């Protein structure tokens, strides 16, 4: 199953655990094919470099490399403007579209309010795990 995780899921999985970390484990074991794009990687980097997380540049680089080595990288061919309230959320939709993903996993209201986009359902992490795993 091909999934695209929103930045908040990926960061929560790495830093805090819980259901997002379960999804990362399933991805690293090959049970799930987690899709990522250069734009998503850049957003993760920018967020993790915020002082509130207390990470050093080397740690952030290692996390980005882990994602690059574990996930499938796609480069979307077009930009979308589906979510106007938070245009960065469109990067998740672009990756899902480019990868022909089966699901989007997010904790972001802008994405979750879509319920589904382009026949791709949007789930909370726990809802996804309950339904598919």
Residue pairs with C-beta under 8 A, 6 or more apart in sequence:
1 32
1 33
1 102
1 103
1 132
2 32
2 33
2 35
2 72
2 99
2 100
2 101
2 102
2 103
3 23
3 27
3 32
3 33
3 34
3 35
3 101
3 102
3 103
3 104
3 105
3 128
4 34
4 35
4 36
4 40
4 92
4 95
4 96
4 99
4 101
4 103
4 104
4 105
5 13
5 20
5 23
5 34
5 36
5 104
5 105
5 106
6 89
6 92
6 104
6 105
6 106
6 107
6 108
6 111
7 40
7 43
7 44
7 47
7 92
8 106
8 107
8 108
9 20
9 23
9 105
9 106
9 107
9 125
10 20
10 24
10 40
10 44
10 67
11 44
11 47
11 48
12 18
12 20
12 21
12 107
12 125
13 20
13 21
13 22
13 23
13 24
14 21
14 24
14 63
15 53
18 125
19 125
19 126
19 129
20 125
22 125
22 129
22 133
23 32
23 34
23 105
23 125
23 128
23 129
24 34
26 32
26 133
27 33
27 34
27 70
27 71
28 70
31 133
33 71
33 72
34 70
34 71
34 72
35 71
35 72
35 73
35 74
35 95
35 96
35 98
35 99
35 101
36 67
36 68
36 71
36 72
36 73
36 74
36 95
37 73
37 74
37 75
37 76
37 91
37 94
37 95
37 98
38 73
38 75
39 76
39 91
39 94
39 95
40 91
40 92
40 95
41 64
41 67
41 68
43 88
43 91
44 63
44 64
44 67
45 60
45 64
47 53
48 55
48 59
48 60
48 63
49 55
49 57
49 60
55 63
72 99
74 95
74 98
74 99
75 98
76 91
76 94
76 95
76 97
76 98
77 98
78 94
79 90
79 94
80 90
80 93
80 94
80 97
81 87
81 90
82 90
82 93
82 114
82 117
83 89
83 90
83 93
83 110
83 111
83 114
85 110
86 108
86 110
89 108
89 110
89 111
92 104
92 106
92 111
93 104
93 111
93 117
93 118
95 101
96 104
96 117
96 118
96 120
97 118
97 120
101 120
102 120
103 120
103 121
103 122
103 123
103 128
103 132
104 111
104 117
104 120
104 121
104 122
104 123
105 122
105 123
105 124
105 125
105 128
106 112
106 122
106 123
106 124
107 124
107 125
111 122
112 122
112 124
114 122
115 121
115 122
116 122
123 131
